[in-house]
């Protein structure tokens, strides 16, 4: 019988995964560019990005959108 461990049962990618970090960085930069351009033109960009609706800052909204998207990819 295998002993039970106190570790988490949910599946997460390795924190040092180069592919995961690359996808995160590219997605973050893409969403950031979209948000900055929309902010300059005073467009409602928060409704365009998934998860950014309730954020108060530009970086917070972009970060929430990227985490929301990444949770669907994993």
GUNUSE-163640 format. One record per residue (C-alpha): x, y, z; residue in one letter. Coordinates in steps of 0.2 Angstrom, whole numbers, padded with zeros to 4 digits, always signed. Last residue first. Layout:
BEGIN
XYZA;...
***
This chain:
BEGIN
-0017+0118-0091X;-0022+0129-0105X;-0038+0135-0096X;-0029+0140-0080X;-0017+0150-0091X;-0031+0160-0098X;-0037+0165-0081X;-0019+0168-0075X;-0016+0180-0090X;-0032+0189-0087X;-0028+0192-0069X;-0011+0198-0073X;-0017+0210-0086X;-0030+0217-0074X;-0017+0219-0060X;-0005+0227-0072X;-0018+0240-0077X;-0025+0243-0060X;-0042+0242-0052X;-0047+0224-0057X;-0065+0217-0057X;-0067+0214-0075X;-0049+0207-0078X;-0054+0189-0077X;-0055+0186-0096X;-0049+0201-0106X;-0061+0211-0117X;-0072+0218-0103X;-0056+0226-0095X;-0052+0235-0112X;-0066+0248-0110X;-0058+0260-0123X;-0050+0277-0118X;-0039+0277-0133X;-0023+0277-0122X;-0031+0264-0111X;-0035+0253-0127X;-0017+0254-0132X;-0010+0250-0115X;-0022+0235-0113X;-0018+0227-0129X;+0000+0229-0126X;-0002+0222-0109X;-0012+0207-0116X;+0002+0203-0128X;+0016+0205-0115X;+0007+0194-0103X;+0003+0181-0116X;+0021+0180-0122X;+0028+0179-0104X;+0015+0166-0098X;+0019+0155-0114X;+0038+0157-0111X;+0036+0153-0092X;+0026+0137-0096X;+0038+0131-0110X;+0053+0134-0098X;+0046+0123-0084X;+0054+0129-0068X;+0038+0130-0058X;+0033+0112-0064X;+0016+0112-0070X;+0002+0110-0057X;-0010+0095-0054X;-0020+0096-0038X;-0017+0083-0024X;-0007+0095-0013X;+0006+0086-0002X;+0002+0078+0015X;+0007+0061+0009X;-0002+0045+0009X;+0008+0029+0010X;+0006+0017-0004X;+0000+0000+0000X;
***
